[in-house]
Structure formats: C-alpha cells, structure tokens
Amino acid sequence: MSTVRRRRLAATALATTALLTLGGCGTGFEADTNRVYQAAVGADHRGEIDVLNTLLVANDDGSATLAASIVNNTDAEQKLASVTITTLDGKDLTVRSTEKALKLPAGMLTPVDGTSDAGGFWVTEGAEAGDYVKVTLNFSEAAQVTIEAPVVARTEEYAKIASEPTPEPSATPSETETTEDLTE
C-alpha cells in the first residue's frame, strides 16, 4: 500500500470518527427526547370523550373552579350532566354548578371554565393549591370519566377562568307585576 493511499485512508477514518463523535454530542442519557414532557399542568383522559388539561384553580376564598377542555368523539351530541369531586383519600367535596347542562356537540372541543351560563363547576371548600383531587364527569349518554387532577394557585395564567358562578339575574318588578296607575 502506498504512503499517499495510507494518508488518505487515515484522513477519511479521522474525519468519519470526528463526524460521528461531534454529531452525537446532542444525544446521550440527558437528551431532551428522553425526558418526560408534560405540555400542560392539567391531567388528560382519552376515550369516547376526551377530557383534556383538567385542573382546579384555587380561589382566594378557599373555593376552586374546575377547568378542562372536552372533546366529544361520539356521533351524537352529549351533555355534561354532573360533576363530583373527592379528595384522593375519598372525602366528598361540595360542588356547585350552573343550572344549565353544558352541551357537547359531536366532534367539537368545548371548554369548561365557568365563563358561560352553562357547565361551570366550583368546589365550595377543601381544595387547596398543590393537592390532587378525583374529578368524575357524568355525561348524558357516554360513559363517565374519572381523572386525578391537580389544584393550582390562581395566577395570571388562569385569570380568564371564572372564580365564582355568575349569579342568575333576578326578575325586576316590571317583569313580575303588572303596573297600575296608583294616582286615582
């Protein structure tokens, strides 16, 4: 073998080794692809009804607001009929809700955050930021979903989530009574 050929072979081997060594610097035991990645704080459940980014946002008065996004994967409209929430050790928490059931159109994503007149759910007390709770969602026809969700502190990130139910407007006297001319 000639000297020139040996030098070329050695240079090629050195270049290949350097390329493989330097190219592999971004991988290893601590590579980003090997880390657990949680895109959002909330918990997810996937099935005929997807319940995504489920969490409770703690309010200043000791209550907490349920926040989630629900995707109805069935062929028919569903309704979120009720929600029950318990601590992980089984203690029932009192849940208030809006009077109207939340409609879940087929194939659509619907937010649950208390900002509309339907589908708002609030724990009156007992859900502290940092805790986890079991949230059970009952639907009109689909199977119920139970998910363990975190309770997070109300920060700027959660400012758009309602902190309390919107009160129903009370009837004004003109709506409930007939007005008569009392001057006679």
Secondary structure, DSSP 4 states (H G I P E B T S, - for coil): --HHHHHHHHHHHHHHHHHHHHHTTT-STT-GGGS---SSSSEEE-SSEEEEEEEEEEPTTS-EEEEEEEEE-SSS-EEEEEEEEEETTS-EE-EEE-SBPEEE-BT-EEEESS-SSBS-EEE-S---TT-EEEEEEEESSSPPEEEEEEEEE--GGGTTS-SSPPPPPPPPHHHHS----TT-
